[in-house]
Amino acid sequence: MSTKKTLSVIAAILFISTGFMSCSTNSVADEDSLYNNLQGVDKTEIVMPTNG
């Protein structure tokens, strides 16, 4: 009976902790803003190799 109670307490702690972790304030849209580069590349700065 003690083992069943211990396992149920551990399962409850894991369930509650995953609930708190999923409510984080970080969003994917905030992280994607780092990759929005609107400057582009100047074609004169690209060096083409001589063999192709």
Backbone as CSV, one residue per row, in Angstrom:
resi,resn,N_x,N_y,N_z,CA_x,CA_y,CA_z,C_x,C_y,C_z
1,MET,0.824,-1.190,0.000,0.000,0.000,0.000,0.868,1.255,0.000
2,SER,2.002,1.194,0.663,2.885,2.348,0.743,3.507,2.654,-0.621
3,THR,3.833,1.618,-1.370,4.422,1.808,-2.696,3.429,2.465,-3.633
4,LYS,2.186,2.049,-3.558,1.147,2.641,-4.415,0.949,4.117,-4.080
5,LYS,0.977,4.448,-2.819,0.819,5.836,-2.387,2.008,6.680,-2.844
6,THR,3.210,6.135,-2.721,4.417,6.839,-3.139,4.414,7.100,-4.641
7,LEU,4.041,6.087,-5.410,3.999,6.255,-6.864,2.933,7.256,-7.296
8,SER,1.823,7.268,-6.596,0.775,8.226,-6.953,1.196,9.648,-6.606
9,VAL,1.928,9.832,-5.528,2.435,11.164,-5.175,3.460,11.628,-6.202
10,ILE,4.340,10.751,-6.615,5.340,11.094,-7.636,4.657,11.435,-8.951
11,ALA,3.654,10.668,-9.330,2.920,10.950,-10.563,2.198,12.287,-10.482
12,ALA,1.641,12.605,-9.333,0.950,13.885,-9.166,1.930,15.047,-9.249
13,ILE,3.094,14.896,-8.661,4.116,15.950,-8.729,4.573,16.152,-10.169
14,LEU,4.787,15.094,-10.896,5.204,15.215,-12.299,4.111,15.862,-13.146
15,PHE,2.879,15.500,-12.896,1.755,16.064,-13.655,1.618,17.563,-13.390
16,ILE,1.733,17.957,-12.150,1.611,19.378,-11.803,2.801,20.172,-12.337
17,SER,4.003,19.604,-12.254,5.185,20.330,-12.733,5.159,20.514,-14.249
18,THR,4.635,19.551,-14.998,4.537,19.734,-16.445,3.484,20.776,-16.789
19,GLY,2.491,20.910,-15.973,1.488,21.951,-16.184,2.073,23.341,-16.027
20,PHE,2.957,23.512,-15.053,3.584,24.813,-14.858,4.605,25.110,-15.946
21,MET,5.286,24.099,-16.429,6.296,24.317,-17.453,5.668,24.697,-18.791
22,SER,4.492,24.213,-19.083,3.875,24.522,-20.362,3.327,25.937,-20.411
23,CYS,3.240,26.599,-19.290,2.718,27.967,-19.237,3.842,28.984,-19.147
24,SER,4.945,28.722,-19.801,6.055,29.668,-19.745,5.746,30.894,-20.591
25,THR,6.402,31.992,-20.285,6.131,33.248,-20.982,6.860,33.344,-22.313
26,ASN,7.829,32.479,-22.559,8.554,32.509,-23.826,7.685,31.928,-24.925
27,SER,7.655,32.590,-26.054,6.891,32.060,-27.172,7.812,31.871,-28.372
28,VAL,7.393,31.067,-29.289,8.192,30.786,-30.479,8.326,32.035,-31.338
29,ALA,7.309,32.874,-31.356,7.356,34.098,-32.163,8.442,35.044,-31.663
30,ASP,8.685,35.076,-30.364,9.752,35.919,-29.836,11.114,35.424,-30.276
31,GLU,11.298,34.117,-30.328,12.577,33.558,-30.734,12.789,33.693,-32.237
32,ASP,11.746,33.666,-33.030,11.877,33.775,-34.476,12.241,35.182,-34.926
33,SER,12.028,36.172,-34.090,12.346,37.541,-34.483,13.846,37.731,-34.684
34,LEU,14.660,36.859,-34.101,16.102,36.955,-34.296,16.512,36.593,-35.716
35,TYR,15.695,35.812,-36.414,16.054,35.331,-37.733,15.423,36.145,-38.861
36,ASN,14.651,37.161,-38.534,14.038,37.998,-39.557,15.048,39.045,-39.994
37,ASN,15.798,38.731,-41.036,16.826,39.622,-41.540,16.320,40.227,-42.833
38,LEU,16.000,41.500,-42.802,15.457,42.159,-43.980,16.515,42.926,-44.758
39,GLN,17.772,42.843,-44.361,18.824,43.589,-45.019,19.208,42.970,-46.362
40,GLY,19.201,41.680,-46.466,19.569,41.013,-47.706,21.071,40.911,-47.869
41,VAL,21.484,40.474,-49.071,22.892,40.284,-49.385,23.210,41.082,-50.637
42,ASP,24.308,41.801,-50.581,24.747,42.558,-51.745,25.442,41.602,-52.713
43,LYS,25.005,41.583,-53.969,25.557,40.644,-54.945,27.013,40.928,-55.265
44,THR,27.463,42.157,-55.058,28.874,42.475,-55.351,29.796,41.907,-54.292
45,GLU,29.271,41.543,-53.102,30.119,40.991,-52.045,30.279,39.479,-52.144
46,ILE,29.567,38.840,-53.044,29.651,37.387,-53.197,30.838,37.064,-54.101
47,VAL,31.735,36.212,-53.605,32.930,35.807,-54.363,32.637,34.449,-54.974
48,MET,32.677,34.366,-56.299,32.454,33.100,-56.993,33.795,32.378,-57.173
49,PRO,33.837,31.070,-56.972,35.081,30.331,-57.196,35.433,30.307,-58.679
50,THR,36.709,30.165,-58.972,37.167,30.221,-60.366,36.802,28.976,-61.149
51,ASN,36.591,27.842,-60.490,36.315,26.601,-61.223,34.829,26.268,-61.259
52,GLY,33.974,27.188,-61.039,32.582,26.839,-61.196,31.667,27.641,-60.409
